[in-house]
Amino acid sequence: MPPHPKRKHTSGRRDRRRAHDALESANLVQCENCGEMRLPHTVCPKCGHYRGKEVIEVKEEKK
């Protein structure tokens, strides 16, 4: 059998351990070409531009 703690940990000790577990919102920047919000240092999924140049050709979906 594994060992068990001799005393209960206090709620303050538990909460300090969980202080870094909170979710953080994604850091988004605006695309210079189309103005769509995207992740920094990535190609824009909407228009395919990165740092002012077209890197990938984005095909539009037909309905």
PDB file of N, CA, C and O in Angstrom:
ATOM      1  N   MET A   1       0.834  -1.183   0.000  1.00  0.00           N
ATOM      2  CA  MET A   1       0.000   0.000   0.000  1.00  0.00           C
ATOM      3  C   MET A   1       0.879   1.247   0.000  1.00  0.00           C
ATOM      4  O   MET A   1       1.900   1.291   0.687  1.00  0.00           O
ATOM      5  N   PRO A   2       0.479   2.271  -0.779  1.00  0.00           N
ATOM      6  CA  PRO A   2       1.277   3.504  -0.814  1.00  0.00           C
ATOM      7  C   PRO A   2       1.110   4.286   0.479  1.00  0.00           C
ATOM      8  O   PRO A   2       0.099   4.143   1.168  1.00  0.00           O
ATOM      9  N   PRO A   3       2.096   5.110   0.811  1.00  0.00           N
ATOM     10  CA  PRO A   3       1.975   5.915   2.042  1.00  0.00           C
ATOM     11  C   PRO A   3       0.945   7.026   1.872  1.00  0.00           C
ATOM     12  O   PRO A   3       0.715   7.523   0.770  1.00  0.00           O
ATOM     13  N   HIS A   4       0.337   7.399   2.982  1.00  0.00           N
ATOM     14  CA  HIS A   4      -0.670   8.453   2.994  1.00  0.00           C
ATOM     15  C   HIS A   4      -0.167   9.628   3.821  1.00  0.00           C
ATOM     16  O   HIS A   4       0.644   9.443   4.728  1.00  0.00           O
ATOM     17  N   PRO A   5      -0.646  10.853   3.515  1.00  0.00           N
ATOM     18  CA  PRO A   5      -0.213  11.989   4.332  1.00  0.00           C
ATOM     19  C   PRO A   5      -0.713  11.858   5.768  1.00  0.00           C
ATOM     20  O   PRO A   5      -1.815  11.375   6.026  1.00  0.00           O
ATOM     21  N   LYS A   6       0.129  12.301   6.687  1.00  0.00           N
ATOM     22  CA  LYS A   6      -0.226  12.204   8.099  1.00  0.00           C
ATOM     23  C   LYS A   6      -1.280  13.239   8.489  1.00  0.00           C
ATOM     24  O   LYS A   6      -2.142  12.971   9.326  1.00  0.00           O
ATOM     25  N   ARG A   7      -1.205  14.431   7.873  1.00  0.00           N
ATOM     26  CA  ARG A   7      -2.145  15.507   8.152  1.00  0.00           C
ATOM     27  C   ARG A   7      -2.728  16.046   6.846  1.00  0.00           C
ATOM     28  O   ARG A   7      -2.108  15.965   5.786  1.00  0.00           O
ATOM     29  N   LYS A   8      -3.935  16.597   6.954  1.00  0.00           N
ATOM     30  CA  LYS A   8      -4.590  17.183   5.783  1.00  0.00           C
ATOM     31  C   LYS A   8      -3.882  18.475   5.384  1.00  0.00           C
ATOM     32  O   LYS A   8      -3.542  19.289   6.243  1.00  0.00           O
ATOM     33  N   HIS A   9      -3.659  18.666   4.078  1.00  0.00           N
ATOM     34  CA  HIS A   9      -3.082  19.921   3.585  1.00  0.00           C
ATOM     35  C   HIS A   9      -4.123  21.025   3.704  1.00  0.00           C
ATOM     36  O   HIS A   9      -5.307  20.793   3.462  1.00  0.00           O
ATOM     37  N   THR A  10      -3.693  22.205   4.069  1.00  0.00           N
ATOM     38  CA  THR A  10      -4.621  23.324   4.225  1.00  0.00           C
ATOM     39  C   THR A  10      -5.111  23.805   2.857  1.00  0.00           C
ATOM     40  O   THR A  10      -4.487  23.547   1.827  1.00  0.00           O
ATOM     41  N   SER A  11      -6.242  24.509   2.876  1.00  0.00           N
ATOM     42  CA  SER A  11      -6.796  25.015   1.619  1.00  0.00           C
ATOM     43  C   SER A  11      -5.864  26.057   1.004  1.00  0.00           C
ATOM     44  O   SER A  11      -5.784  26.150  -0.221  1.00  0.00           O
ATOM     45  N   GLY A  12      -5.165  26.835   1.811  1.00  0.00           N
ATOM     46  CA  GLY A  12      -4.209  27.819   1.284  1.00  0.00           C
ATOM     47  C   GLY A  12      -3.065  27.151   0.548  1.00  0.00           C
ATOM     48  O   GLY A  12      -2.632  27.631  -0.500  1.00  0.00           O
ATOM     49  N   ARG A  13      -2.575  26.056   1.084  1.00  0.00           N
ATOM     50  CA  ARG A  13      -1.489  25.322   0.428  1.00  0.00           C
ATOM     51  C   ARG A  13      -1.967  24.712  -0.886  1.00  0.00           C
ATOM     52  O   ARG A  13      -1.253  24.717  -1.889  1.00  0.00           O
ATOM     53  N   ARG A  14      -3.190  24.188  -0.858  1.00  0.00           N
ATOM     54  CA  ARG A  14      -3.777  23.615  -2.068  1.00  0.00           C
ATOM     55  C   ARG A  14      -3.965  24.693  -3.134  1.00  0.00           C
ATOM     56  O   ARG A  14      -3.656  24.470  -4.305  1.00  0.00           O
ATOM     57  N   ASP A  15      -4.473  25.861  -2.731  1.00  0.00           N
ATOM     58  CA  ASP A  15      -4.737  26.935  -3.686  1.00  0.00           C
ATOM     59  C   ASP A  15      -3.455  27.524  -4.262  1.00  0.00           C
ATOM     60  O   ASP A  15      -3.432  27.919  -5.428  1.00  0.00           O
ATOM     61  N   ARG A  16      -2.390  27.590  -3.468  1.00  0.00           N
ATOM     62  CA  ARG A  16      -1.105  28.075  -3.992  1.00  0.00           C
ATOM     63  C   ARG A  16      -0.545  27.124  -5.030  1.00  0.00           C
ATOM     64  O   ARG A  16       0.095  27.554  -5.990  1.00  0.00           O
ATOM     65  N   ARG A  17      -0.777  25.856  -4.850  1.00  0.00           N
ATOM     66  CA  ARG A  17      -0.327  24.871  -5.834  1.00  0.00           C
ATOM     67  C   ARG A  17      -1.095  25.033  -7.148  1.00  0.00           C
ATOM     68  O   ARG A  17      -0.539  24.830  -8.227  1.00  0.00           O
ATOM     69  N   ARG A  18      -2.353  25.392  -7.051  1.00  0.00           N
ATOM     70  CA  ARG A  18      -3.207  25.525  -8.235  1.00  0.00           C
ATOM     71  C   ARG A  18      -3.184  26.924  -8.842  1.00  0.00           C
ATOM     72  O   ARG A  18      -3.965  27.214  -9.748  1.00  0.00           O
ATOM     73  N   ALA A  19      -2.306  27.790  -8.359  1.00  0.00           N
ATOM     74  CA  ALA A  19      -2.271  29.174  -8.812  1.00  0.00           C
ATOM     75  C   ALA A  19      -1.934  29.299 -10.295  1.00  0.00           C
ATOM     76  O   ALA A  19      -2.350  30.265 -10.934  1.00  0.00           O
ATOM     77  N   HIS A  20      -1.194  28.347 -10.856  1.00  0.00           N
ATOM     78  CA  HIS A  20      -0.756  28.421 -12.249  1.00  0.00           C
ATOM     79  C   HIS A  20      -1.649  27.615 -13.186  1.00  0.00           C
ATOM     80  O   HIS A  20      -1.334  27.494 -14.370  1.00  0.00           O
ATOM     81  N   ASP A  21      -2.743  27.066 -12.694  1.00  0.00           N
ATOM     82  CA  ASP A  21      -3.612  26.204 -13.499  1.00  0.00           C
ATOM     83  C   ASP A  21      -4.692  26.961 -14.270  1.00  0.00           C
ATOM     84  O   ASP A  21      -5.434  26.343 -15.033  1.00  0.00           O
ATOM     85  N   ALA A  22      -4.802  28.264 -14.096  1.00  0.00           N
ATOM     86  CA  ALA A  22      -5.854  29.032 -14.759  1.00  0.00           C
ATOM     87  C   ALA A  22      -5.610  29.091 -16.261  1.00  0.00           C
ATOM     88  O   ALA A  22      -4.462  29.126 -16.704  1.00  0.00           O
ATOM     89  N   LEU A  23      -6.674  29.103 -17.037  1.00  0.00           N
ATOM     90  CA  LEU A  23      -6.574  29.191 -18.486  1.00  0.00           C
ATOM     91  C   LEU A  23      -6.250  30.625 -18.896  1.00  0.00           C
ATOM     92  O   LEU A  23      -6.741  31.581 -18.295  1.00  0.00           O
ATOM     93  N   GLU A  24      -5.425  30.759 -19.917  1.00  0.00           N
ATOM     94  CA  GLU A  24      -5.087  32.070 -20.445  1.00  0.00           C
ATOM     95  C   GLU A  24      -5.671  32.218 -21.846  1.00  0.00           C
ATOM     96  O   GLU A  24      -5.725  31.249 -22.604  1.00  0.00           O
ATOM     97  N   SER A  25      -6.101  33.406 -22.185  1.00  0.00           N
ATOM     98  CA  SER A  25      -6.662  33.640 -23.514  1.00  0.00           C
ATOM     99  C   SER A  25      -5.541  33.675 -24.547  1.00  0.00           C
ATOM    100  O   SER A  25      -4.411  34.053 -24.237  1.00  0.00           O
ATOM    101  N   ALA A  26      -5.857  33.283 -25.755  1.00  0.00           N
ATOM    102  CA  ALA A  26      -4.873  33.261 -26.840  1.00  0.00           C
ATOM    103  C   ALA A  26      -4.493  34.682 -27.232  1.00  0.00           C
ATOM    104  O   ALA A  26      -5.350  35.565 -27.275  1.00  0.00           O
ATOM    105  N   ASN A  27      -3.230  34.906 -27.516  1.00  0.00           N
ATOM    106  CA  ASN A  27      -2.745  36.216 -27.943  1.00  0.00           C
ATOM    107  C   ASN A  27      -2.973  36.335 -29.446  1.00  0.00           C
ATOM    108  O   ASN A  27      -2.284  35.687 -30.234  1.00  0.00           O
ATOM    109  N   LEU A  28      -3.931  37.157 -29.840  1.00  0.00           N
ATOM    110  CA  LEU A  28      -4.267  37.310 -31.249  1.00  0.00           C
ATOM    111  C   LEU A  28      -3.801  38.665 -31.765  1.00  0.00           C
ATOM    112  O   LEU A  28      -3.810  39.662 -31.042  1.00  0.00           O
ATOM    113  N   VAL A  29      -3.392  38.681 -33.033  1.00  0.00           N
ATOM    114  CA  VAL A  29      -3.009  39.926 -33.695  1.00  0.00           C
ATOM    115  C   VAL A  29      -3.838  40.050 -34.968  1.00  0.00           C
ATOM    116  O   VAL A  29      -4.398  39.068 -35.455  1.00  0.00           O
ATOM    117  N   GLN A  30      -3.907  41.256 -35.494  1.00  0.00           N
ATOM    118  CA  GLN A  30      -4.700  41.509 -36.695  1.00  0.00           C
ATOM    119  C   GLN A  30      -3.840  41.289 -37.939  1.00  0.00           C
ATOM    120  O   GLN A  30      -2.696  41.742 -37.985  1.00  0.00           O
ATOM    121  N   CYS A  31      -4.374  40.603 -38.939  1.00  0.00           N
ATOM    122  CA  CYS A  31      -3.681  40.370 -40.202  1.00  0.00           C
ATOM    123  C   CYS A  31      -3.512  41.704 -40.929  1.00  0.00           C
ATOM    124  O   CYS A  31      -4.448  42.499 -41.014  1.00  0.00           O
ATOM    125  N   GLU A  32      -2.311  41.936 -41.449  1.00  0.00           N
ATOM    126  CA  GLU A  32      -2.042  43.191 -42.151  1.00  0.00           C
ATOM    127  C   GLU A  32      -2.779  43.281 -43.479  1.00  0.00           C
ATOM    128  O   GLU A  32      -3.073  44.377 -43.955  1.00  0.00           O
ATOM    129  N   ASN A  33      -3.075  42.145 -44.074  1.00  0.00           N
ATOM    130  CA  ASN A  33      -3.703  42.128 -45.394  1.00  0.00           C
ATOM    131  C   ASN A  33      -5.227  42.207 -45.319  1.00  0.00           C
ATOM    132  O   ASN A  33      -5.835  43.086 -45.929  1.00  0.00           O
ATOM    133  N   CYS A  34      -5.844  41.289 -44.570  1.00  0.00           N
ATOM    134  CA  CYS A  34      -7.308  41.222 -44.573  1.00  0.00           C
ATOM    135  C   CYS A  34      -7.946  41.727 -43.284  1.00  0.00           C
ATOM    136  O   CYS A  34      -9.156  41.949 -43.253  1.00  0.00           O
ATOM    137  N   GLY A  35      -7.173  41.912 -42.227  1.00  0.00           N
ATOM    138  CA  GLY A  35      -7.723  42.416 -40.974  1.00  0.00           C
ATOM    139  C   GLY A  35      -8.312  41.347 -40.076  1.00  0.00           C
ATOM    140  O   GLY A  35      -8.842  41.663 -39.011  1.00  0.00           O
ATOM    141  N   GLU A  36      -8.231  40.099 -40.476  1.00  0.00           N
ATOM    142  CA  GLU A  36      -8.753  38.987 -39.676  1.00  0.00           C
ATOM    143  C   GLU A  36      -7.816  38.729 -38.491  1.00  0.00           C
ATOM    144  O   GLU A  36      -6.603  38.905 -38.607  1.00  0.00           O
ATOM    145  N   MET A  37      -8.382  38.313 -37.355  1.00  0.00           N
ATOM    146  CA  MET A  37      -7.568  37.996 -36.189  1.00  0.00           C
ATOM    147  C   MET A  37      -6.915  36.623 -36.379  1.00  0.00           C
ATOM    148  O   MET A  37      -7.564  35.669 -36.807  1.00  0.00           O
ATOM    149  N   ARG A  38      -5.614  36.540 -36.051  1.00  0.00           N
ATOM    150  CA  ARG A  38      -4.866  35.295 -36.216  1.00  0.00           C
ATOM    151  C   ARG A  38      -3.819  35.195 -35.117  1.00  0.00           C
ATOM    152  O   ARG A  38      -3.571  36.168 -34.405  1.00  0.00           O
ATOM    153  N   LEU A  39      -3.207  34.032 -34.974  1.00  0.00           N
ATOM    154  CA  LEU A  39      -2.131  33.839 -34.019  1.00  0.00           C
ATOM    155  C   LEU A  39      -0.866  34.522 -34.527  1.00  0.00           C
ATOM    156  O   LEU A  39      -0.642  34.549 -35.737  1.00  0.00           O
ATOM    157  N   PRO A  40      -0.032  35.074 -33.648  1.00  0.00           N
ATOM    158  CA  PRO A  40       1.193  35.727 -34.105  1.00  0.00           C
ATOM    159  C   PRO A  40       2.192  34.711 -34.664  1.00  0.00           C
ATOM    160  O   PRO A  40       2.208  33.556 -34.240  1.00  0.00           O
ATOM    161  N   HIS A  41       3.007  35.134 -35.598  1.00  0.00           N
ATOM    162  CA  HIS A  41       4.053  34.326 -36.232  1.00  0.00           C
ATOM    163  C   HIS A  41       3.481  33.131 -36.989  1.00  0.00           C
ATOM    164  O   HIS A  41       4.133  32.092 -37.089  1.00  0.00           O
ATOM    165  N   THR A  42       2.277  33.269 -37.516  1.00  0.00           N
ATOM    166  CA  THR A  42       1.670  32.209 -38.312  1.00  0.00           C
ATOM    167  C   THR A  42       1.051  32.805 -39.572  1.00  0.00           C
ATOM    168  O   THR A  42       0.763  34.000 -39.629  1.00  0.00           O
ATOM    169  N   VAL A  43       0.854  31.969 -40.565  1.00  0.00           N
ATOM    170  CA  VAL A  43       0.206  32.389 -41.803  1.00  0.00           C
ATOM    171  C   VAL A  43      -1.276  32.598 -41.521  1.00  0.00           C
ATOM    172  O   VAL A  43      -1.893  31.827 -40.786  1.00  0.00           O
ATOM    173  N   CYS A  44      -1.832  33.633 -42.102  1.00  0.00           N
ATOM    174  CA  CYS A  44      -3.255  33.924 -41.923  1.00  0.00           C
ATOM    175  C   CYS A  44      -4.070  32.814 -42.597  1.00  0.00           C
ATOM    176  O   CYS A  44      -3.879  32.557 -43.786  1.00  0.00           O
ATOM    177  N   PRO A  45      -4.969  32.154 -41.867  1.00  0.00           N
ATOM    178  CA  PRO A  45      -5.758  31.078 -42.477  1.00  0.00           C
ATOM    179  C   PRO A  45      -6.806  31.597 -43.453  1.00  0.00           C
ATOM    180  O   PRO A  45      -7.301  30.841 -44.289  1.00  0.00           O
ATOM    181  N   LYS A  46      -7.149  32.880 -43.356  1.00  0.00           N
ATOM    182  CA  LYS A  46      -8.187  33.449 -44.206  1.00  0.00           C
ATOM    183  C   LYS A  46      -7.661  33.832 -45.590  1.00  0.00           C
ATOM    184  O   LYS A  46      -8.293  33.533 -46.604  1.00  0.00           O
ATOM    185  N   CYS A  47      -6.478  34.508 -45.629  1.00  0.00           N
ATOM    186  CA  CYS A  47      -5.984  35.011 -46.915  1.00  0.00           C
ATOM    187  C   CYS A  47      -4.648  34.395 -47.335  1.00  0.00           C
ATOM    188  O   CYS A  47      -4.248  34.547 -48.489  1.00  0.00           O
ATOM    189  N   GLY A  48      -3.945  33.701 -46.427  1.00  0.00           N
ATOM    190  CA  GLY A  48      -2.699  33.032 -46.789  1.00  0.00           C
ATOM    191  C   GLY A  48      -1.482  33.933 -46.816  1.00  0.00           C
ATOM    192  O   GLY A  48      -0.452  33.537 -47.362  1.00  0.00           O
ATOM    193  N   HIS A  49      -1.556  35.131 -46.249  1.00  0.00           N
ATOM    194  CA  HIS A  49      -0.429  36.059 -46.238  1.00  0.00           C
ATOM    195  C   HIS A  49       0.349  35.945 -44.933  1.00  0.00           C
ATOM    196  O   HIS A  49      -0.214  35.624 -43.886  1.00  0.00           O
ATOM    197  N   TYR A  50       1.652  36.212 -45.010  1.00  0.00           N
ATOM    198  CA  TYR A  50       2.512  36.273 -43.834  1.00  0.00           C
ATOM    199  C   TYR A  50       3.555  37.351 -44.065  1.00  0.00           C
ATOM    200  O   TYR A  50       4.312  37.285 -45.033  1.00  0.00           O
ATOM    201  N   ARG A  51       3.601  38.335 -43.191  1.00  0.00           N
ATOM    202  CA  ARG A  51       4.529  39.460 -43.268  1.00  0.00           C
ATOM    203  C   ARG A  51       4.470  40.182 -44.611  1.00  0.00           C
ATOM    204  O   ARG A  51       5.503  40.550 -45.171  1.00  0.00           O
ATOM    205  N   GLY A  52       3.260  40.381 -45.121  1.00  0.00           N
ATOM    206  CA  GLY A  52       3.055  41.147 -46.343  1.00  0.00           C
ATOM    207  C   GLY A  52       3.212  40.374 -47.633  1.00  0.00           C
ATOM    208  O   GLY A  52       3.073  40.955 -48.709  1.00  0.00           O
ATOM    209  N   LYS A  53       3.496  39.080 -47.565  1.00  0.00           N
ATOM    210  CA  LYS A  53       3.659  38.267 -48.771  1.00  0.00           C
ATOM    211  C   LYS A  53       2.671  37.116 -48.744  1.00  0.00           C
ATOM    212  O   LYS A  53       2.330  36.589 -47.685  1.00  0.00           O
ATOM    213  N   GLU A  54       2.212  36.730 -49.950  1.00  0.00           N
ATOM    214  CA  GLU A  54       1.310  35.582 -50.040  1.00  0.00           C
ATOM    215  C   GLU A  54       2.149  34.314 -49.980  1.00  0.00           C
ATOM    216  O   GLU A  54       2.963  34.055 -50.866  1.00  0.00           O
ATOM    217  N   VAL A  55       1.947  33.529 -48.936  1.00  0.00           N
ATOM    218  CA  VAL A  55       2.744  32.327 -48.724  1.00  0.00           C
ATOM    219  C   VAL A  55       2.027  31.102 -49.267  1.00  0.00           C
ATOM    220  O   VAL A  55       2.635  30.258 -49.925  1.00  0.00           O
ATOM    221  N   ILE A  56       0.740  31.009 -48.994  1.00  0.00           N
ATOM    222  CA  ILE A  56      -0.050  29.886 -49.503  1.00  0.00           C
ATOM    223  C   ILE A  56      -1.263  30.443 -50.237  1.00  0.00           C
ATOM    224  O   ILE A  56      -1.759  31.527 -49.929  1.00  0.00           O
ATOM    225  N   GLU A  57      -1.719  29.678 -51.204  1.00  0.00           N
ATOM    226  CA  GLU A  57      -2.911  30.076 -51.957  1.00  0.00           C
ATOM    227  C   GLU A  57      -4.118  29.448 -51.296  1.00  0.00           C
ATOM    228  O   GLU A  57      -4.203  28.225 -51.183  1.00  0.00           O
ATOM    229  N   VAL A  58      -5.050  30.275 -50.860  1.00  0.00           N
ATOM    230  CA  VAL A  58      -6.238  29.809 -50.179  1.00  0.00           C
ATOM    231  C   VAL A  58      -7.365  29.685 -51.206  1.00  0.00           C
ATOM    232  O   VAL A  58      -7.707  30.648 -51.892  1.00  0.00           O
ATOM    233  N   LYS A  59      -7.930  28.490 -51.297  1.00  0.00           N
ATOM    234  CA  LYS A  59      -9.037  28.259 -52.205  1.00  0.00           C
ATOM    235  C   LYS A  59     -10.349  28.522 -51.488  1.00  0.00           C
ATOM    236  O   LYS A  59     -10.531  28.072 -50.356  1.00  0.00           O
ATOM    237  N   GLU A  60     -11.260  29.234 -52.116  1.00  0.00           N
ATOM    238  CA  GLU A  60     -12.552  29.517 -51.532  1.00  0.00           C
ATOM    239  C   GLU A  60     -13.474  28.314 -51.711  1.00  0.00           C
ATOM    240  O   GLU A  60     -13.459  27.649 -52.747  1.00  0.00           O
ATOM    241  N   GLU A  61     -14.271  28.052 -50.685  1.00  0.00           N
ATOM    242  CA  GLU A  61     -15.215  26.941 -50.746  1.00  0.00           C
ATOM    243  C   GLU A  61     -16.439  27.345 -51.581  1.00  0.00           C
ATOM    244  O   GLU A  61     -16.968  28.446 -51.434  1.00  0.00           O
ATOM    245  N   LYS A  62     -16.876  26.436 -52.456  1.00  0.00           N
ATOM    246  CA  LYS A  62     -18.061  26.692 -53.265  1.00  0.00           C
ATOM    247  C   LYS A  62     -19.277  26.101 -52.565  1.00  0.00           C
ATOM    248  O   LYS A  62     -19.231  24.983 -52.051  1.00  0.00           O
ATOM    249  N   LYS A  63     -20.378  26.875 -52.552  1.00  0.00           N
ATOM    250  CA  LYS A  63     -21.590  26.406 -51.884  1.00  0.00           C
ATOM    251  C   LYS A  63     -22.595  25.912 -52.886  1.00  0.00           C
ATOM    252  O   LYS A  63     -23.682  25.477 -52.507  1.00  0.00           O
TER     253      LYS A  63
END
